[in-house]
Amino acid sequence: QVQLVESGGGLVQAGGSLRLSCAASGIIFSAFAMAWYRQAPGKQRELAAMITSGGTTNYADSVKGRFTISRDGAKNTVYLQMNSLKPEDTAVYYCHARPGAYWGQGTQVTVSS
């Protein structure tokens, strides 16, 4: 059984930081690409950041330079370090794993002005 459990979301003031965590179980973590998607109110879900099994990263233009995705194979966990947060970063953030297209339940990030 595959389970992705996100944590670390919350309310933060603009300019602040949060670190999201996604703990994975039921998959061969080292063989999976991991990603963080987000969905803001009234908007489509979008890819914020991804990391391949080999450690190559990719980011949406809107978060480049502010967010960093990383993975810890020993802990089967992927992280999203979010710095210089803006109100437009407010969204539900979802952990994603592929192959298989597995999803976490999401964690709310709210950035106040």
Secondary structure, DSSP 4 states (H G I P E B T S, - for coil): --EEEEE--EEEETT--EEEEEEEESS-GGG-EEEEEEE-TTS--EEEEEE-TT--EEE-TTTTTTEEEEEETTTTEEEEEE-S--GGG-EEEEEEEETTTEE---EEEEEE-
